[in-house]
Amino acid sequence: MKVLIISSSPRKGGNSELLARAFAQGLQQNGHVVTMISAGHMKINGCLACEQCYAEPDAPCVQKDDFWKIYPMLLAADMVVLVSPLYFFNMTTQLKAVIDRMYAFCRGHQTMPLAGKKSVLLMTGASSDLKDFLPAIDSYKLTADYLKWQDKGVFIASDVWKKDDILGSGWLEQVLAFGQSL
């Protein structure tokens, strides 16, 4: 299975990136081919609602930014993994921009080229209260449902704030096992 992991933290080597790497390792141990990208370090604009993606079937988006690097990877992937730290009860702006730009794949509900893909959400956050993650989880689940993805799970690593807090917490071992289970 080809897996695209889209990490979105602007913090290099932070808790979310470490979580994504451990998950990728678990997947790779089962023979899956994993590509990991960092949307947190890419220039991806939000959707302009210009509707050109609907007007031009061969041009999914008129914007010239780093989303074009992700576009073919999204099409080729069998599974899409979204990774984000918790920012004000939601995903990062960087990941939200990627999700919003997936609008170009919807084409007025006529074709859904991303349909049937498997998906996972991985999150980290300082909060120990899982209800703080619910808006992000709800957003992910609604997105997965709309895009006709097969939700394979949500993994929350709570109580991690400062860089490297995740080390020794047990979360990396748990997410590795989650990756191995898929």
C-alpha positions in Angstrom: 0.0 0.0 0.0 1.3 3.5 -0.9 0.9 5.8 2.1 1.2 9.6 2.1 1.8 11.2 5.5 1.2 14.9 5.5 2.7 16.4 8.6 1.8 20.0 9.3 3.8 21.3 12.3 6.0 24.3 11.7 8.3 22.9 14.4 11.1 20.8 12.9 11.7 17.6 14.8 8.8 18.3 17.1 6.4 15.9 18.8 4.1 15.7 15.8 7.0 14.9 13.4 8.3 12.2 15.8 4.8 10.7 16.1 4.5 10.6 12.3 7.9 9.0 11.9 7.1 6.3 14.4 3.8 5.6 12.7 5.6 5.4 9.3 8.1 3.0 10.8 5.2 0.7 11.8 3.7 0.9 8.3 7.1 0.2 6.7 7.6 -2.9 8.9 4.5 -4.3 7.1 5.9 -3.6 3.7 4.0 -0.4 3.0 5.7 2.3 0.9 5.6 5.5 2.9 6.1 9.1 1.6 6.2 11.8 4.3 5.9 15.5 3.5 5.9 18.5 5.8 3.1 20.9 4.8 4.3 23.0 7.8 7.4 24.0 5.7 5.6 24.5 2.4 4.0 27.5 0.8 0.3 26.4 0.4 -2.3 29.1 0.0 -5.9 28.7 1.0 -8.6 28.1 -1.5 -9.7 31.3 -3.4 -13.1 30.0 -4.3 -12.5 31.0 -7.9 -14.2 27.8 -9.2 -11.6 27.4 -11.9 -11.0 23.8 -10.8 -14.6 23.2 -11.9 -14.2 25.0 -15.2 -11.0 23.3 -16.3 -11.0 19.5 -15.9 -7.3 19.2 -16.5 -6.3 22.0 -14.1 -7.2 21.1 -10.6 -6.2 24.5 -9.2 -4.9 27.8 -10.8 -2.7 28.7 -7.9 1.0 28.2 -8.4 2.2 27.1 -5.0 3.5 24.0 -3.2 0.1 22.2 -3.4 1.2 21.1 -6.9 3.9 19.0 -5.2 1.2 17.2 -3.1 -1.4 16.9 -5.8 0.1 13.9 -7.6 1.0 12.2 -4.3 -2.6 12.5 -3.1 -3.8 10.8 -6.4 -1.2 8.0 -6.1 -1.7 7.2 -2.4 -3.8 4.4 -1.1 -3.8 5.9 2.3 -3.6 9.6 3.4 -2.4 10.3 7.0 -3.0 13.8 8.4 -0.7 14.8 11.2 -1.1 18.0 13.3 -0.4 19.4 16.7 -3.4 20.9 18.4 -3.7 24.6 17.7 -6.6 26.3 19.5 -8.7 23.2 19.4 -8.1 22.4 15.8 -5.5 21.4 13.2 -2.7 23.8 12.1 -3.5 26.4 9.5 -1.0 24.6 7.2 -3.0 21.4 7.3 -6.3 23.2 6.9 -5.0 24.8 3.8 -4.1 21.4 2.3 -7.6 20.1 3.2 -9.3 23.2 1.8 -7.4 22.9 -1.5 -8.7 19.3 -1.9 -11.9 21.1 -2.9 -10.4 21.0 -6.4 -10.7 17.2 -6.4 -14.5 17.4 -5.8 -15.6 18.8 -9.2 -19.2 19.5 -8.2 -19.7 16.0 -6.8 -19.4 14.5 -10.4 -16.1 12.8 -9.8 -14.2 12.1 -6.6 -10.7 11.0 -7.6 -9.7 10.6 -3.9 -12.7 8.4 -3.1 -11.9 5.0 -1.6 -8.6 5.9 0.0 -7.9 4.9 3.6 -7.2 7.7 6.0 -5.8 8.3 9.5 -5.5 11.4 11.8 -2.5 11.7 14.2 -2.4 14.5 16.7 -0.3 15.8 19.5 -1.2 18.4 22.1 -0.4 19.8 25.5 -3.9 19.3 26.7 -4.7 16.3 28.9 -8.5 16.8 28.2 -9.4 14.8 25.1 -12.5 17.0 24.6 -10.1 19.7 23.5 -9.3 17.6 20.5 -12.9 17.0 19.5 -13.2 20.0 17.0 -10.2 18.7 15.1 -11.4 15.1 15.2 -14.9 16.2 14.0 -13.3 18.2 11.1 -11.2 15.2 10.1 -14.2 12.8 10.2 -16.4 15.1 8.2 -13.6 15.6 5.6 -13.0 11.9 5.4 -16.7 11.2 5.0 -17.2 13.9 2.3 -14.2 12.7 0.3 -15.5 9.1 0.7 -12.4 8.0 2.5 -12.3 4.9 4.7 -11.4 6.2 8.2 -8.9 3.8 9.8 -8.6 5.6 13.0 -7.6 8.6 15.1 -4.5 8.6 17.4 -4.2 11.4 20.0 -0.9 11.9 21.9 -2.0 14.2 24.8 0.1 15.9 27.5 3.0 16.7 25.1 3.9 20.4 24.7 7.6 21.2 24.7 9.8 19.8 22.0 10.7 16.1 22.8 8.0 15.8 25.5 6.8 12.8 23.5 10.0 10.9 24.1 9.6 8.4 27.0 5.9 9.1 27.1 4.9 5.7 25.6 3.1 7.4 22.7 5.7 6.5 20.1 5.5 2.8 21.0 1.7 3.0 20.8 1.6 4.7 17.4 4.3 2.3 16.1 1.9 -0.5 17.0 -1.0 1.3 15.4 1.0 1.6 12.2 1.9 -2.1 12.4 -1.7 -3.0 12.7 -2.7 -1.5 9.3 
